[in-house]
Amino acid sequence: MSSLLQRISRAFLHTVFPPKCLICGDYYDSRQTHAGLDASYPFSDLTELYFCEPCRKDLTPIVPPFCSRCGLPFVSREGDNHTCSECLLEKKYFRRARAFGVYDGSLMESIHMLKYRKKSSLARPLSALARETFFQFWDVGGIDLLISVPLHVKRLRVRGFNQAYLLIRSWAKKDGITLDGLTLCRSRWTEPQTTLSRPERRKNIKDAFSLRHSEKIRGRKILLVDDVYTTGATVNECARVLMKAGAEFVDVLTLARAV
């Protein structure tokens, strides 16, 4: 009975106050949005209250086959997961990296709106996608510490928040995972990575991170979290610092993966 009343109340509220898509700004009926998507579409219940059907359909979740190390999805939809050529040729300090979706379309737009337009309401659905991705690939008992990729203090002052930290803040403690946003710090200012080539990114980010209390890292199983994996230069440098401090391993979780 309570479930029926909840559905009736929700239907009434959506009729009087239809939800507004946080990405495109259109009003929509979430009941039609839910019905319009294939039942097998992943994460549909997580985003139906925030994104309209066209924007949700524009999300591209990453599915196998992908690189077993960095999570890069392969063009061919045939075959099993395997290591990509880049991971065979370049040293990776992290054990594996996984992401929710491809960095384009609605996902890219929502991340840009959160980071650059400070639309903090997007933190809730994006955080839910990050949490669901975590439980796809990890168990709570297999991770000791969640660490977000830090911003330099100057950039943090301008932006007002660390978007990577927002992706995990709401659920880490609730799910019983220790969240550490202070030990790893960005001790050197770096130019934005967006306009740089792959070699330039590696050089730009080299020695940009340090640890305040390295003893907190020793022997720990760490999951490093960021919003976007582009070339992997940033998370790889963070992983290098953490592994040097004695971490048992470092895995990487991002919301999006550039392809």
C-alpha positions in Angstrom: 0.0 0.0 0.0 2.8 2.4 0.9 4.5 1.7 -2.4 1.2 2.5 -4.3 0.8 5.7 -2.4 4.4 6.7 -3.2 3.8 6.1 -6.9 0.5 8.1 -6.8 2.2 11.0 -5.0 5.1 10.9 -7.4 2.8 10.9 -10.4 0.9 13.9 -9.0 4.1 15.9 -8.2 5.5 15.2 -11.7 2.2 16.4 -13.3 2.2 19.6 -11.3 5.9 20.1 -11.1 7.5 18.3 -14.0 11.3 17.7 -13.6 13.7 19.8 -15.5 16.7 18.2 -17.2 19.9 19.3 -15.6 21.8 19.1 -18.8 19.6 20.6 -21.5 17.1 22.5 -19.3 14.0 21.0 -20.9 11.0 20.0 -18.8 10.0 16.3 -19.2 7.9 13.5 -17.9 10.2 11.1 -16.1 7.6 8.3 -16.5 7.8 8.6 -20.2 11.5 8.8 -20.1 11.8 5.6 -18.1 9.4 3.8 -20.5 11.2 5.1 -23.6 14.5 3.4 -22.7 15.2 -0.2 -23.2 14.8 -2.2 -20.0 18.4 -3.4 -20.3 19.8 0.1 -20.4 22.1 0.4 -17.4 21.8 3.1 -14.7 18.4 4.2 -15.9 16.9 4.5 -12.4 19.9 6.6 -11.3 19.3 9.4 -13.8 15.6 9.5 -14.6 14.9 12.2 -12.0 17.7 14.4 -13.4 18.1 13.9 -17.2 15.5 13.8 -20.0 15.3 10.8 -22.4 17.4 12.4 -25.2 20.2 13.3 -22.8 20.1 9.9 -21.1 20.2 8.2 -24.5 23.3 10.3 -25.3 25.2 8.7 -22.4 27.5 6.0 -23.7 28.4 3.5 -20.9 31.7 1.6 -21.5 31.2 -2.1 -22.0 33.6 -4.9 -22.9 35.8 -5.5 -24.7 38.1 -2.9 -23.2 41.8 -2.7 -22.1 42.2 -4.8 -19.0 44.7 -2.2 -17.7 43.5 1.3 -18.6 39.9 0.6 -19.5 40.1 2.0 -23.0 37.1 0.6 -25.0 38.1 -1.1 -28.3 36.6 -0.2 -31.6 35.8 -3.8 -32.4 32.9 -5.2 -30.3 34.3 -8.8 -30.7 36.7 -10.6 -28.5 37.7 -10.5 -24.8 39.3 -7.8 -22.7 43.0 -7.5 -23.3 45.9 -5.1 -22.8 46.1 -2.2 -25.3 49.3 -1.3 -27.1 49.8 1.9 -25.1 49.8 -0.1 -21.8 52.2 -2.6 -23.3 54.6 0.2 -24.2 54.2 2.7 -21.4 54.7 2.0 -17.7 51.6 2.3 -15.6 51.9 2.6 -11.9 48.2 1.8 -11.3 46.9 -1.7 -11.4 43.7 -1.0 -13.4 41.5 1.9 -14.4 37.7 1.8 -15.0 35.2 4.4 -16.0 31.4 4.8 -16.3 31.2 6.1 -19.9 32.8 7.6 -22.9 33.8 11.3 -22.6 31.4 12.8 -25.1 27.8 13.9 -25.6 25.7 14.3 -22.4 28.4 13.0 -20.1 31.0 15.5 -21.3 28.5 18.3 -21.2 27.4 17.5 -17.6 31.0 17.3 -16.4 31.8 20.7 -18.0 28.7 22.2 -16.4 29.7 20.9 -13.0 33.3 22.0 -13.3 33.2 25.3 -15.2 29.7 26.6 -14.7 29.5 25.4 -11.1 26.2 23.6 -11.5 26.5 21.7 -8.3 23.1 20.0 -8.7 24.8 17.7 -11.2 27.0 16.3 -8.4 24.2 14.0 -7.2 23.4 12.1 -10.4 27.1 12.0 -11.4 28.1 10.7 -8.0 25.4 8.0 -8.3 27.0 6.9 -11.6 30.4 6.8 -10.0 29.1 4.7 -7.1 27.4 2.3 -9.4 30.6 1.9 -11.5 32.5 1.3 -8.3 30.3 -1.7 -7.4 30.6 -3.0 -10.9 34.3 -3.5 -10.6 35.2 -3.5 -6.9 34.1 -4.8 -3.5 34.0 -2.7 -0.4 36.3 -5.1 1.4 38.9 -4.9 -1.4 39.6 -1.2 -1.0 41.1 0.5 2.1 41.1 4.1 1.0 39.4 6.3 -1.5 41.5 9.3 -2.6 40.4 12.0 -5.0 42.9 13.6 -7.4 43.6 16.9 -5.7 43.5 20.4 -7.2 46.2 23.0 -6.6 45.1 25.4 -3.9 44.9 28.3 -6.3 42.5 26.4 -8.6 40.5 25.2 -5.7 40.0 28.8 -4.6 38.8 29.8 -8.0 36.5 26.8 -8.6 35.3 26.5 -5.0 35.3 22.7 -4.9 37.1 19.6 -6.1 34.8 17.8 -8.6 36.6 14.5 -8.1 35.9 14.7 -4.3 32.2 15.5 -5.0 31.9 12.2 -6.9 32.6 10.2 -3.8 31.8 12.4 -0.8 28.2 11.4 -0.5 28.6 7.6 -0.6 32.0 6.7 0.6 31.3 6.9 4.3 27.8 5.5 3.9 29.2 2.4 2.2 31.9 2.0 4.8 35.0 3.1 2.8 37.5 5.5 4.3 37.7 8.7 2.3 40.9 10.7 2.4 41.0 14.2 0.8 44.1 15.6 2.5 47.0 13.2 2.3 47.6 13.5 -1.4 48.2 17.1 -2.4 49.1 19.0 -5.6 52.2 20.8 -4.4 53.2 22.4 -7.7 51.1 24.6 -10.0 50.6 23.1 -13.4 49.1 24.5 -16.6 45.7 23.0 -17.7 46.3 19.7 -19.4 43.5 20.1 -22.0 45.6 21.8 -24.7 48.7 19.7 -24.3 49.9 16.7 -26.2 50.5 13.4 -24.6 54.3 13.9 -24.0 53.6 17.5 -22.8 51.0 16.3 -20.3 53.5 13.8 -18.8 56.1 16.6 -18.5 53.7 19.1 -17.2 52.4 16.9 -14.4 55.8 15.4 -13.4 56.5 15.8 -9.6 53.3 17.9 -9.2 52.0 15.7 -6.3 53.3 15.0 -2.9 52.1 13.4 0.4 51.5 15.1 3.7 51.6 11.9 5.8 53.1 9.0 3.8 52.7 6.6 6.6 48.9 6.6 6.0 49.6 5.1 2.5 51.9 2.2 3.4 50.3 -1.2 2.8 46.9 0.3 1.8 44.7 -0.8 -1.1 43.9 2.5 -2.7 41.2 3.6 -5.2 42.1 6.9 -6.8 39.1 8.9 -8.2 39.0 11.6 -10.9 36.3 13.0 -13.2 38.0 12.2 -16.6 40.7 9.9 -17.8 42.2 11.5 -20.9 45.7 10.3 -21.5 46.1 9.0 -18.0 49.1 11.2 -17.2 47.6 12.7 -14.1 46.3 9.5 -12.4 49.5 7.7 -13.4 51.6 10.4 -11.7 49.4 10.2 -8.6 49.7 6.4 -8.6 53.5 6.7 -8.9 53.7 8.9 -5.8 51.3 6.6 -3.8 53.2 3.4 -4.8 56.5 5.0 -3.9 55.0 5.6 -0.4 54.3 1.8 -0.1 50.7 1.4 -1.2 49.8 -2.3 -1.9 48.2 -1.2 -5.1 46.5 1.8 -6.7 43.3 1.4 -8.9 41.6 4.2 -10.7 37.9 5.1 -11.0 36.8 7.9 -13.3 33.4 9.1 -14.4 34.5 9.4 -18.1 37.1 7.9 -20.4 38.3 9.9 -23.4 38.6 7.7 -26.6 
